[in-house]
């Protein structure tokens, strides 16, 4: 009687895949290995394909970025869909990131967790991944505030109080629906509010 081999979980990668360090990923990027059509980001060492941008998603990213940028003090600025270098072989590309100004410092390096005060993902088809994959990575990096502009359920999910450890997550989640305003908290201080209705298409 032959030995039975337990099947791999459905979400387990095949054995032939390669897990990248962030240094390997950045070297490949620097030499032009990835083409403009290669839409991916590094999450926990894995190259994760990014969803294509439909008009609803792209437009909401643009609106959200403008709304946030209008409220920021001079020492903060926004970046859209650009890498953030985080611990643990992570280089996600959040739809909007609020980072320390000036922008010119990021011509020589990517922002790190020390530079970031808010990360925002606009979610339609990517909603499950933005919760399941991004929450642990952003919490592990102790990013203070994470928003999901949830186009499926028409709300903004705001995660705060990151907790590291074996199962990193955010301790607090608050959902804001149409008619609500979302507080914009930068470096621990509220700098204004944004109407959820203004963000949703």
Secondary structure, DSSP 4 states (H G I P E B T S, - for coil): -PPP-PPPPTTPPPTT--PPPHHHHHHHHHTT-S-TT--EEEETTEEEEPPP--HHHHHHHHHHHHHHHTT--TTEEEE-S--EEBTTTBB---SEEEEESPGGGGGSS-EETTTEEEEEEEESTTHHHHHHTHHHHHHHTT-SEEEEEETTTTEEEEEEEEE-STT-EEEEEEEEETT-EEEEEETTEEEEEEEHHHH--
